[in-house]
Amino acid sequence: MPSPSDSRSDSRIVLLDSGLSRRVGHHAHFGQGLAQLCAKDGIPLVTLALKTIESELAADLANPRAVFTRDFYQPAAGGDLFDQAWNDYRVGERLYTADLDQSGIEPRASDLLWIPTARAREIAGFADWLLKHAVRPRVVLGFHRLMRPMEPGSVEGLVHRLAARRLIEAVGRDHILIYTNHYRVAQHMAAAMNFAVHLAPMPLFYDPPALGAKPPTVPNGKGPLVACVGAPRPDKSGLPLPDIVREALRRRADLRFVIQVNGAENNSALMTLERMPQVQLVKTWLDDGAFVALIQAADMLLMPYRRDRYAERTSGPFSFAAAYGRPAIVPSGTWMAERIARKQAAGIAYKRDAAVIDALTVAADRLPALHAQAARLVQRWRTWDGEALLRVVRQWATGDGTGKLRRVDPKPPPSAGPA
């Protein structure tokens, strides 16, 4: 049972996020949203961020401290295919501990220490730091996605097992809550870490658009407006957008496209779309207000993503589309397609890559029905948000359990048998 100091309603939350650097992306979105919620509810919050954090972002966080020297996505060490992951883990662990040693933060038994986007090296370094202090605070770890494949026998699986053991040594199993928003990720994590993982609400905040927030300029016309948002990186895009756009317009000339191309200006094929009157390229990151305004201005989202990537990761743009009543066109076999199949969000999932054009034109023909379906599901989606996540985490921290959250227990992979 928690001690009286553990269950105080004013227990401090310490958010640790080495991905907090710029005022864009899911790291900033969650840090800013949590700061607003804690301020509203009178919850003490301290935010540990990257040393190079932008001043504009720091101003939106609660008690920000620039602590971490290594960005969440930055390799900590090199190596070849055989030892790169191991070197990154060991060096990253030491760097994370050193950063926390110099942070000036003294953990308290009553603290709730929260790493909202975790990876093994940070967990291990965090545990090493806690072992230097004679307290056992409560610890929450969130997994946004798998950074690398976590197959049985892999180094990635091993380092997560080692990191979990180290953290258990530091605070004990009963003081650790691990969660994700994706069942397959939960399965991988539970098996690798030998620790139960809970399926928790999405760490997103669907606030009303800021007063005066406007979307980027959109192409003229009255045809369906299709939005492609987020950076079209090779690690997420399964099909070349230029080919999709040209073929879609050949079939339906009234379609209009708004495409976010952050960081892709050197993609000459993508840039050629700029000459088309039915296409508008957005070359800058959008703040939350403009992003939401664009989602609302669009008739649908097009997400021609890679199945192998999005079978085991969630999507912020898809979540915002669902929360604001917009259908999405997605590949089958992905987290997004599963949400559509479970009737939690509206949209069309295409089975073959070549069928994306068919899916897009069918959606354009069925927009009234898709919009009506999406509108019916909005409230259901919105109740499973960042505010619900904070509520669940605080409930657990005060010793009241995790309520009705689904729990995924460790299950070893089937043995391959003797060779």
QUIGIRA-V415768 format. One record per residue. N is the residue number from 1. PSI is psi as a letter, one per 40 degrees, with the letter a starting at -180 (* if undefined). Layout:
<<N & PSI> <N & PSI>>
This chain:
<<1 & i> <2 & i> <3 & i> <4 & d> <5 & d> <6 & d> <7 & e> <8 & i> <9 & e> <10 & e> <11 & h> <12 & h> <13 & h> <14 & h> <15 & h> <16 & h> <17 & h> <18 & e> <19 & e> <20 & h> <21 & d> <22 & i> <23 & f> <24 & i> <25 & i> <26 & d> <27 & d> <28 & d> <29 & d> <30 & d> <31 & d> <32 & d> <33 & d> <34 & d> <35 & d> <36 & d> <37 & d> <38 & d> <39 & d> <40 & d> <41 & e> <42 & f> <43 & h> <44 & h> <45 & h> <46 & h> <47 & h> <48 & h> <49 & a> <50 & i> <51 & d> <52 & f> <53 & h> <54 & i> <55 & d> <56 & d> <57 & d> <58 & d> <59 & d> <60 & e> <61 & i> <62 & h> <63 & f> <64 & i> <65 & h> <66 & h> <67 & d> <68 & h> <69 & e> <70 & h> <71 & i> <72 & d> <73 & e> <74 & h> <75 & i> <76 & d> <77 & i> <78 & a> <79 & a> <80 & a> <81 & d> <82 & d> <83 & e> <84 & d> <85 & d> <86 & d> <87 & d> <88 & d> <89 & d> <90 & d> <91 & d> <92 & d> <93 & d> <94 & d> <95 & d> <96 & d> <97 & d> <98 & d> <99 & d> <100 & d> <101 & d> <102 & e> <103 & d> <104 & e> <105 & h> <106 & h> <107 & i> <108 & i> <109 & d> <110 & e> <111 & i> <112 & h> <113 & h> <114 & h> <115 & h> <116 & d> <117 & g> <118 & i> <119 & i> <120 & d> <121 & d> <122 & d> <123 & d> <124 & d> <125 & d> <126 & d> <127 & d> <128 & d> <129 & d> <130 & d> <131 & e> <132 & e> <133 & i> <134 & f> <135 & i> <136 & g> <137 & i> <138 & i> <139 & h> <140 & h> <141 & h> <142 & h> <143 & h> <144 & d> <145 & i> <146 & h> <147 & d> <148 & i> <149 & h> <150 & g> <151 & i> <152 & h> <153 & e> <154 & i> <155 & d> <156 & d> <157 & d> <158 & d> <159 & d> <160 & d> <161 & d> <162 & d> <163 & d> <164 & d> <165 & d> <166 & d> <167 & d> <168 & d> <169 & d> <170 & d> <171 & e> <172 & i> <173 & d> <174 & e> <175 & e> <176 & h> <177 & h> <178 & h> <179 & i> <180 & i> <181 & e> <182 & h> <183 & d> <184 & d> <185 & d> <186 & d> <187 & d> <188 & d> <189 & d> <190 & d> <191 & d> <192 & d> <193 & e> <194 & f> <195 & h> <196 & i> <197 & h> <198 & i> <199 & h> <200 & i> <201 & i> <202 & h> <203 & f> <204 & i> <205 & h> <206 & g> <207 & i> <208 & i> <209 & i> <210 & i> <211 & h> <212 & e> <213 & h> <214 & i> <215 & i> <216 & i> <217 & h> <218 & i> <219 & i> <220 & i> <221 & i> <222 & e> <223 & i> <224 & h> <225 & h> <226 & h> <227 & h> <228 & h> <229 & i> <230 & i> <231 & h> <232 & g> <233 & i> <234 & d> <235 & e> <236 & d> <237 & h> <238 & d> <239 & i> <240 & h> <241 & d> <242 & d> <243 & d> <244 & d> <245 & d> <246 & d> <247 & d> <248 & d> <249 & d> <250 & d> <251 & d> <252 & g> <253 & e> <254 & e> <255 & i> <256 & i> <257 & h> <258 & h> <259 & h> <260 & h> <261 & f> <262 & h> <263 & e> <264 & e> <265 & d> <266 & e> <267 & g> <268 & d> <269 & d> <270 & d> <271 & d> <272 & d> <273 & d> <274 & d> <275 & e> <276 & h> <277 & d> <278 & e> <279 & h> <280 & h> <281 & h> <282 & h> <283 & e> <284 & i> <285 & i> <286 & h> <287 & i> <288 & d> <289 & d> <290 & d> <291 & d> <292 & d> <293 & d> <294 & d> <295 & d> <296 & d> <297 & d> <298 & i> <299 & d> <300 & i> <301 & h> <302 & h> <303 & g> <304 & g> <305 & i> <306 & h> <307 & d> <308 & d> <309 & d> <310 & e> <311 & d> <312 & f> <313 & i> <314 & i> <315 & h> <316 & d> <317 & d> <318 & d> <319 & d> <320 & d> <321 & d> <322 & d> <323 & e> <324 & e> <325 & f> <326 & h> <327 & i> <328 & i> <329 & h> <330 & i> <331 & i> <332 & i> <333 & e> <334 & i> <335 & d> <336 & d> <337 & d> <338 & d> <339 & d> <340 & d> <341 & d> <342 & e> <343 & f> <344 & e> <345 & i> <346 & i> <347 & a> <348 & h> <349 & h> <350 & i> <351 & d> <352 & i> <353 & d> <354 & e> <355 & e> <356 & d> <357 & d> <358 & d> <359 & d> <360 & d> <361 & d> <362 & d> <363 & d> <364 & d> <365 & d> <366 & e> <367 & d> <368 & d> <369 & d> <370 & d> <371 & d> <372 & d> <373 & d> <374 & d> <375 & d> <376 & d> <377 & e> <378 & d> <379 & d> <380 & d> <381 & d> <382 & d> <383 & e> <384 & g> <385 & a> <386 & d> <387 & d> <388 & d> <389 & d> <390 & d> <391 & d> <392 & d> <393 & d> <394 & d> <395 & d> <396 & d> <397 & d> <398 & e> <399 & e> <400 & e> <401 & a> <402 & e> <403 & b> <404 & e> <405 & h> <406 & h> <407 & h> <408 & h> <409 & i> <410 & h> <411 & h> <412 & i> <413 & i> <414 & i> <415 & i> <416 & e> <417 & i> <418 & i> <419 & *>>
